[in-house]
Amino acid sequence: MAPSFPLYLPSDFRRAFASDTSLRRIAKTAHWGADSKILDLSGGATCLFLAKELGCSVIVADTDTAAASALNQRIAAKSLGDRITVKVLPSWEKLPFAEGEFDGVIAVGRVMMPLEKAASTYRPLLAPKGRLVLSYPARIGRVSDKQSLAFWEQQLGEPLALPRQCLGVIERNGYEPELTEALSDSELDDYYREIESSLSRLPAEAQTAASPLKSELALFRELTPRAGYTLALFGVRRKEPGEPPPPSRHGG
């Protein structure tokens, strides 16, 4: 595992694909609603939307005690304590949840581990037909800048892949693809503009931890308008052994 995992992003920073509009679209595709139990690994306010707007039962897992405490305060302020439980974990190496416990696992705007490890780690936690939604950096364009590729390979511990290659990695670990999106150049620029503004407000004690994020921002600014990468979103359904692909995928 690369030493930078999980990729650093303070809990109060905006996450990619975590707007109400995006989450509503994700939830519709994943068939999440009032009867759904969701594991949220996003590290932000995603759980508030899932619980308040959709009525989901949500368990939020984090290793950051201070972030968990701050989130608990927000949950209490919105009177959502009956729908959201925050669990502080000693590490990300082993998630202490039962097999098939969740209708969904969501990790948007935060990269916890390499893509293949994430796909294989989260699948046992999903009930049959449960959905996994996660985001991951992806390569775009026919030619990517060598500096960009080198940076992300160091961060991820693996080469930066195209979105379709990322989806293939997830699919071969027991999933059926349902949703793939990627931030456009303008959306990525807006995302980093907000990151830049938020970084300027970080307290001094948090600046060291934010160094990789600052490097990511500097790289994007240096390479714009041809950064050669984006943030991609993948929504997939747990697929059972021997299950045939849907008709649309094999010409039926």
N, C-alpha and C positions, 0 to 999 in steps of 0.2 A: 504494500500500500504506500502511495506517495506520502511524504512527510507532511504535506499541506492539507491532507484530508482531515475533517471535512473542509471544503474550500470556505474560507472565512467570509462571513457576511453578518454583521451585527443584527440582532433580532428585530430591531425597529427600522431597518432599512427596507425599502421597497423591493419585493421579489419579482422577477420576471414571471409572467403568466399568472400573477396572483391578484389581478384586478377583479372586481366583482363580475365584469362582463366575461372575462376568461374563465373564472371559476364556475360561473353559471353554465357556460358552454361545456366545460369539462364534465361537470356533474350530470348534465343531460346525456352526454355520450356514455358516461359510466353507469347511468341508471341509479344514481345515488339520491336518496330521499330520506323521509322521516324514519324509515325502518333500517337505515344503513348504519353500520358501525365502521368508523374510519380511523386508521392510524395515520396521524399527521407528523411527518418528519421535516416539515418545511422550515421550522424555526421562526416563524413570523405569526401574523394574525390570520392566516388561512383558516384556522380552526373556528374563529369567530363567525366567519361567513358560513361555513358548513353547518354550524350549530344553529345560528340565528335565522338564516335565510332558508335553509333546507331542512332543518330539524334533525340533522344527523347526530348520532352519539359519537363523540370524538375523544380519542386518547392521543395526547400530544407527548412525544418523547423527546428529551433533550439531555445533554450532558452538562449544560451550563446552568448551575444553580441560580445565579443572579438573573439570567434570562427567564428561567422558569418562575421565579418569584415575581418578576415584573409582569409576566403573562397572567399569572394567577390574579394579580390585582386588576388587570383589565377584564378578566373573565368575571370576577366578582362585581365590578362596576356595571357590567352589562347583564347581571343576574343570569349568567349562563352556567353556573356551577353544577347544575343538575344534568347538563349535557356534555360538559368538557372536563376531562381529568388530565392533569399534567403529571407526568412521571419523570423523575430525574434518574438517569442511568449512569452507572459507574464508567461505562465506555460504550463504543459502538460495535465492539467485537461480537457481542451476542445479544440479540434482542429478546428480552424475557417475556415473550408472548406465546400463546398456545397456537398450535397448527390449526389453520382454518378459522382463526378468530375474527378476521375482518372481512367486510365486504369491499373494502378499498384501502389501499396504501397510497399516500400522496407525499411527494417530496419535490416541490417546485421551488426554483430559485435557490436551491442549496444542493451541492453535490457532496454526498456522504462518503462515497467509495467508488472505485472503478465500475464502469457500467455493467460488465458481466457479473461481477461480484454482487452488485446491487440487485440485478435481475434474479439471481439464484437465491440470494438471502431473503428477499421479500416474498417470493412465490409461495413457500410453505405457510406463510401467515394468512394467505388469502383463502377464503371459502371458495368452493366450486363456482365458477363464473365471476369471481371477484376481480376487481380492476386495479391495476397499478398505473399511476400517473407520475411521471418524473421528468425532470429537465436535465439537459447535459450539453456541454459545449460541443459544437460540431463544425466541421470544415465546410466551406462553401466555395463555389467557383471552380473553374477548371485548373487554375493555378493559384496556390496560396503562398503567401510570403513565408520565407524560411524562418524568419524571426518569430512569426506568429506560431508556426508549427513547433518550433523548439520550445517556446514558452509553455504552450499547452501540454506538450509531452512531459515536460518537467513537472507541471502541476498535477497532471492526471496519472502519471506513471505509465502511459501508453500513448501511441500515436493518435493524433486528432483525426477522427473519421468523418466521412460524409453522413448526413442524416439517414440515408437508406442503409448504410453499413451499420450504423448504431442500431437501427430498427432490427436488422438481421441478427445482431448479437442478442438483443432482448428476445426475439422470436424463438431462437434455437434453445432458449432456456425455459420453454414451456408456456408461451403466450401467443395469443392471436391479436395482431395489430388492429386498432380501431381508430386511432387519431394520431396524426403527425402534424406539427406546426413548427415554424421557425420565425424568429424575430426578423423583420425586414431591416435594411440599413438604417432607415429613419427611426424605427422602433428601438433598435439597439443604441442609436445615438441618444435618444430620449432617456433610455434606461441609464446609460453612463453619465448623462448630465445630472440626473437625480442622485446617482452614486457620488459624483464629485461634490455636489452640494452637501450631502449627508456626511461625507468624510471630513469636510471642513468644520463640522460641529462636534466631531468626536472628542471626548475628553483626552487629556494627555496620556493617561494610563492605558488607553485603548489604541494608541497610535502604532505601537510595535506590532500588535496582533494584526493590524490592518495593512501591514507592509505588502503582502502578496496582492491584496486587492488594489492597492495604489499602483503596483507594478502592472497589473492587468489594465487599469484605467490609462496609465501612461502609454502602454503598448497600443491600445485602441486609438488614442489621440494621435500617436505617431503614424499609424498605418491608415487612418481614415483618409479618403473614402473607400479604400480597398483593404479592409482588415483581414479578409480571407476566412473569417469564422463568424459564428453566430451562436445564439442559445436556442436549442431545439427542445420541443416538448413531445413526449411520447405517451400515448394512452393505449394500454393493452389489457386484454382479458386473459385470465388464467385459462390455459387450455389443458385438457386432460389427455393422458396417453392414449393413442389410437384414434383420437378425435379427428375426423376429416376436416379439411379447410372448408370454409363457406362456399356455396356454389359460385359466387362471383370470382373466386380465386382459382378455380380449376375448370372454368368454362361450362359449368352446369347450368 
